[in-house]
Amino acid sequence: MYPAELTIPMSKDLTSFGFEGLATAEAVDEVLGKQEGTTLLVVNSVCGCAAANARPGAKMAAQHAKKPDHLVTVFAGVDGAAVERAREYLLPYPPSSPAIALFKDGKLVHFLERHHIEGRSAEIIAQNLAMAFDRYC
């Protein structure tokens, strides 16, 4: 677990932008267990690629004309039970942080693992997500 004084600003980077922070397994079930609508999940982390690529890319994508009904986030290394439960919804993909997932009607339809995020600009990530939004939202 990371110290709160380190992670609070990283968490607020998304929650102050309109992403709902999910801190418990029950909160994850309540959102990702829905069978209607679309949800974007960001598995946040303290790594540099989360700060430089994943969070900015997700925020840019959230400004696209078509966007998910719900924007949510869990924080790896902070919200242990929530991240563990979210990763169950992300199966068969292995644990990855950061990661960005799009769900439609309770099913995972688009997923960016860490290796899709590292080395790519926030703009490229936003474009990738916008194309998924156009298709599924």
Summary of the structure (lengths in Angstrom):
residues: 137
radius of gyration: 13.3
end to end distance: 34.6
largest distance: 38.8
contacts: 470
relative contact order: 0.22
helix: 46%
strand: 20%
